[in-house]
Amino acid sequence: MSATNNLIYIDLTTTRYASNVAAAARQLLAALFAVKPRPAVVADEDVSQRQMEASASWLNRLANDCERHSPNLSAELRYMASRG
């Protein structure tokens, strides 16, 4: 009777040990292949004054084209151009 209990105990221990090893292996692989997020790039420093003026002028031209058929869109575009 005691031999049967030992076999069951050994089987449970083996199963737990195997599941622990598998979990550790999964965690190791996840840590090895984890991708770190890139730092956010600040776009304000990369944009020159000339590019900002060109964008504002393009938005104003687009607003003038849209004035007749959608004045609200035209107003929004002018607002965006004024923000710089």
N, CA and C atoms as a LAMMPS dump frame, in Angstrom:
ITEM: TIMESTEP
0
ITEM: NUMBER OF ATOMS
252
ITEM: BOX BOUNDS ff ff ff
-5.0000000000000000e+02 5.0000000000000000e+02
-5.0000000000000000e+02 5.0000000000000000e+02
-5.0000000000000000e+02 5.0000000000000000e+02
ITEM: ATOMS id mol type element x y z
1 1 1 N 0.815 -1.188 0
2 1 2 C 0 0 0
3 1 3 C 0.864 1.259 0
4 2 1 N 1.926 1.212 0.746
5 2 2 C 2.785 2.387 0.802
6 2 3 C 3.557 2.583 -0.501
7 3 1 N 3.859 1.507 -1.215
8 3 2 C 4.56 1.631 -2.493
9 3 3 C 3.696 2.351 -3.514
10 4 1 N 2.404 2.101 -3.511
11 4 2 C 1.49 2.77 -4.428
12 4 3 C 1.432 4.262 -4.125
13 5 1 N 1.405 4.59 -2.869
14 5 2 C 1.387 6.002 -2.492
15 5 3 C 2.668 6.704 -2.925
16 6 1 N 3.785 6.011 -2.813
17 6 2 C 5.049 6.615 -3.232
18 6 3 C 5.07 6.866 -4.738
19 7 1 N 4.52 5.942 -5.513
20 7 2 C 4.493 6.127 -6.961
21 7 3 C 3.632 7.323 -7.348
22 8 1 N 2.513 7.443 -6.702
23 8 2 C 1.639 8.581 -6.987
24 8 3 C 2.332 9.878 -6.598
25 9 1 N 2.984 9.858 -5.448
26 9 2 C 3.692 11.056 -5.001
27 9 3 C 4.819 11.416 -5.969
28 10 1 N 5.552 10.443 -6.441
29 10 2 C 6.645 10.686 -7.384
30 10 3 C 6.091 11.225 -8.7
31 11 1 N 4.976 10.673 -9.164
32 11 2 C 4.371 11.161 -10.402
33 11 3 C 3.945 12.615 -10.268
34 12 1 N 3.333 12.962 -9.137
35 12 2 C 2.909 14.345 -8.947
36 12 3 C 4.114 15.276 -8.866
37 13 1 N 5.156 14.81 -8.2
38 13 2 C 6.36 15.624 -8.091
39 13 3 C 7.005 15.817 -9.46
40 14 1 N 7.05 14.762 -10.246
41 14 2 C 7.633 14.844 -11.579
42 14 3 C 6.827 15.8 -12.452
43 15 1 N 5.517 15.724 -12.356
44 15 2 C 4.664 16.611 -13.14
45 15 3 C 4.877 18.058 -12.719
46 16 1 N 4.957 18.296 -11.451
47 16 2 C 5.167 19.664 -10.984
48 16 3 C 6.544 20.166 -11.392
49 17 1 N 7.533 19.297 -11.265
50 17 2 C 8.888 19.689 -11.652
51 17 3 C 8.956 19.997 -13.148
52 18 1 N 8.336 19.142 -13.944
53 18 2 C 8.344 19.352 -15.393
54 18 3 C 7.602 20.632 -15.76
55 19 1 N 6.503 20.903 -15.099
56 19 2 C 5.767 22.128 -15.411
57 19 3 C 6.555 23.356 -14.971
58 20 1 N 7.289 23.24 -13.857
59 20 2 C 8.128 24.359 -13.418
60 20 3 C 9.271 24.609 -14.397
61 21 1 N 9.874 23.537 -14.881
62 21 2 C 10.958 23.684 -15.853
63 21 3 C 10.419 24.283 -17.151
64 22 1 N 9.253 23.836 -17.57
65 22 2 C 8.657 24.378 -18.795
66 22 3 C 8.322 25.856 -18.629
67 23 1 N 7.781 26.221 -17.47
68 23 2 C 7.46 27.626 -17.223
69 23 3 C 8.732 28.467 -17.201
70 24 1 N 9.786 27.947 -16.594
71 24 2 C 11.052 28.68 -16.559
72 24 3 C 11.63 28.838 -17.962
73 25 1 N 11.513 27.802 -18.776
74 25 2 C 12.006 27.883 -20.154
75 25 3 C 11.211 28.91 -20.956
76 26 1 N 9.9 28.931 -20.771
77 26 2 C 9.072 29.924 -21.474
78 26 3 C 9.443 31.339 -21.047
79 27 1 N 9.663 31.538 -19.754
80 27 2 C 10.039 32.865 -19.271
81 27 3 C 11.406 33.279 -19.796
82 28 1 N 12.328 32.324 -19.874
83 28 2 C 13.651 32.62 -20.409
84 28 3 C 13.566 33.023 -21.877
85 29 1 N 12.797 32.278 -22.652
86 29 2 C 12.639 32.62 -24.071
87 29 3 C 11.948 33.963 -24.247
88 30 1 N 10.945 34.223 -23.414
89 30 2 C 10.255 35.512 -23.505
90 30 3 C 11.207 36.65 -23.173
91 31 1 N 12.076 36.449 -22.19
92 31 2 C 13.033 37.494 -21.829
93 31 3 C 14.09 37.678 -22.913
94 32 1 N 14.502 36.594 -23.544
95 32 2 C 15.518 36.691 -24.595
96 32 3 C 14.999 37.39 -25.842
97 33 1 N 13.753 37.117 -26.189
98 33 2 C 13.196 37.663 -27.42
99 33 3 C 12.313 38.877 -27.198
100 34 1 N 12.326 39.421 -26.002
101 34 2 C 11.51 40.6 -25.715
102 34 3 C 12.075 41.793 -26.476
103 35 1 N 11.188 42.596 -27.026
104 35 2 C 11.582 43.786 -27.772
105 35 3 C 11.326 44.991 -26.89
106 36 1 N 12.357 45.762 -26.669
107 36 2 C 12.201 46.954 -25.851
108 36 3 C 11.582 48.055 -26.701
109 37 1 N 10.659 48.831 -26.143
110 37 2 C 10.05 49.911 -26.928
111 37 3 C 11.067 51.001 -27.229
112 38 1 N 10.933 51.565 -28.394
113 38 2 C 11.821 52.656 -28.793
114 38 3 C 11.442 53.922 -28.037
115 39 1 N 12.406 54.758 -27.73
116 39 2 C 12.064 56.028 -27.084
117 39 3 C 11.331 56.935 -28.069
118 40 1 N 10.436 57.723 -27.544
119 40 2 C 9.656 58.618 -28.39
120 40 3 C 10.569 59.679 -28.996
121 41 1 N 10.377 59.929 -30.271
122 41 2 C 11.179 60.92 -30.973
123 41 3 C 10.43 62.238 -30.945
124 42 1 N 11.106 63.259 -30.54
125 42 2 C 10.489 64.579 -30.495
126 42 3 C 10.565 65.179 -31.888
127 43 1 N 9.409 65.401 -32.495
128 43 2 C 9.37 65.879 -33.874
129 43 3 C 9.618 67.38 -33.969
130 44 1 N 9.414 68.123 -32.876
131 44 2 C 9.555 69.573 -32.936
132 44 3 C 10.993 69.992 -33.223
133 45 1 N 11.951 69.238 -32.757
134 45 2 C 13.345 69.612 -32.956
135 45 3 C 13.811 69.354 -34.384
136 46 1 N 13.2 68.396 -35.048
137 46 2 C 13.636 68.017 -36.386
138 46 3 C 13.053 68.907 -37.478
139 47 1 N 12.008 69.644 -37.18
140 47 2 C 11.326 70.454 -38.19
141 47 3 C 11.945 71.849 -38.207
142 48 1 N 12.398 72.255 -39.374
143 48 2 C 13.01 73.582 -39.487
144 48 3 C 11.926 74.641 -39.689
145 49 1 N 12.33 75.88 -39.53
146 49 2 C 11.405 76.998 -39.705
147 49 3 C 10.906 77.047 -41.147
148 50 1 N 11.768 76.749 -42.087
149 50 2 C 11.386 76.771 -43.505
150 50 3 C 10.316 75.724 -43.797
151 51 1 N 10.468 74.529 -43.219
152 51 2 C 9.469 73.481 -43.421
153 51 3 C 8.129 73.871 -42.799
154 52 1 N 8.179 74.515 -41.639
155 52 2 C 6.93 74.941 -41
156 52 3 C 6.219 75.993 -41.84
157 53 1 N 6.983 76.925 -42.393
158 53 2 C 6.378 77.953 -43.244
159 53 3 C 5.811 77.347 -44.52
160 54 1 N 6.5 76.379 -45.091
161 54 2 C 6.001 75.721 -46.301
162 54 3 C 4.709 74.963 -46.006
163 55 1 N 4.64 74.318 -44.853
164 55 2 C 3.422 73.592 -44.481
165 55 3 C 2.263 74.55 -44.246
166 56 1 N 2.544 75.671 -43.58
167 56 2 C 1.492 76.653 -43.329
168 56 3 C 0.987 77.242 -44.636
169 57 1 N 1.892 77.511 -45.563
170 57 2 C 1.468 78.061 -46.844
171 57 3 C 0.657 77.045 -47.636
172 58 1 N 1.049 75.772 -47.568
173 58 2 C 0.286 74.72 -48.252
174 58 3 C -1.112 74.595 -47.651
175 59 1 N -1.215 74.659 -46.322
176 59 2 C -2.534 74.574 -45.683
177 59 3 C -3.402 75.774 -46.047
178 60 1 N -2.811 76.957 -46.135
179 60 2 C -3.586 78.139 -46.527
180 60 3 C -4.068 78.033 -47.969
181 61 1 N -3.217 77.521 -48.875
182 61 2 C -3.664 77.323 -50.256
183 61 3 C -4.794 76.304 -50.326
184 62 1 N -4.672 75.249 -49.559
185 62 2 C -5.72 74.235 -49.518
186 62 3 C -7.014 74.819 -48.953
187 63 1 N -6.898 75.681 -47.952
188 63 2 C -8.076 76.331 -47.379
189 63 3 C -8.749 77.234 -48.404
190 64 1 N -7.968 77.936 -49.206
191 64 2 C -8.55 78.786 -50.244
192 64 3 C -9.277 77.955 -51.293
193 65 1 N -8.741 76.786 -51.626
194 65 2 C -9.402 75.913 -52.597
195 65 3 C -10.721 75.366 -52.058
196 66 1 N -10.805 75.143 -50.776
197 66 2 C -11.997 74.527 -50.165
198 66 3 C -13.041 75.552 -49.737
199 67 1 N -12.753 76.823 -49.874
200 67 2 C -13.621 77.867 -49.314
201 67 3 C -15.057 77.793 -49.822
202 68 1 N -15.261 77.566 -51.106
203 68 2 C -16.624 77.585 -51.666
204 68 3 C -17.46 76.399 -51.23
205 69 1 N -16.896 75.204 -51.281
206 69 2 C -17.736 74.028 -51.024
207 69 3 C -17.739 73.582 -49.564
208 70 1 N -16.756 73.972 -48.776
209 70 2 C -16.793 73.6 -47.355
210 70 3 C -16.058 74.649 -46.525
211 71 1 N -16.797 75.673 -46.133
212 71 2 C -16.167 76.756 -45.369
213 71 3 C -15.674 76.315 -43.985
214 72 1 N -16.35 75.328 -43.381
215 72 2 C -15.888 74.861 -42.068
216 72 3 C -14.515 74.193 -42.178
217 73 1 N -14.326 73.39 -43.212
218 73 2 C -13.032 72.757 -43.428
219 73 3 C -11.967 73.812 -43.693
220 74 1 N -12.342 74.819 -44.442
221 74 2 C -11.412 75.901 -44.733
222 74 3 C -10.978 76.608 -43.448
223 75 1 N -11.924 76.851 -42.562
224 75 2 C -11.598 77.492 -41.285
225 75 3 C -10.679 76.603 -40.442
226 76 1 N -10.955 75.314 -40.437
227 76 2 C -10.105 74.376 -39.682
228 76 3 C -8.687 74.365 -40.244
229 77 1 N -8.56 74.369 -41.57
230 77 2 C -7.237 74.359 -42.186
231 77 3 C -6.465 75.636 -41.869
232 78 1 N -7.154 76.759 -41.876
233 78 2 C -6.494 78.021 -41.531
234 78 3 C -6.052 78.03 -40.071
235 79 1 N -6.881 77.444 -39.21
236 79 2 C -6.518 77.355 -37.795
237 79 3 C -5.267 76.491 -37.625
238 80 1 N -5.228 75.367 -38.337
239 80 2 C -4.055 74.491 -38.252
240 80 3 C -2.811 75.198 -38.777
241 81 1 N -2.964 75.985 -39.834
242 81 2 C -1.825 76.711 -40.391
243 81 3 C -1.338 77.783 -39.422
244 82 1 N -2.248 78.386 -38.683
245 82 2 C -1.847 79.448 -37.757
246 82 3 C -1.14 78.904 -36.517
247 83 1 N -1.396 77.653 -36.182
248 83 2 C -0.764 77.067 -34.997
249 83 3 C 0.725 76.821 -35.205
250 84 1 N 1.117 76.612 -36.438
251 84 2 C 2.532 76.413 -36.738
252 84 3 C 2.956 75.069 -36.38
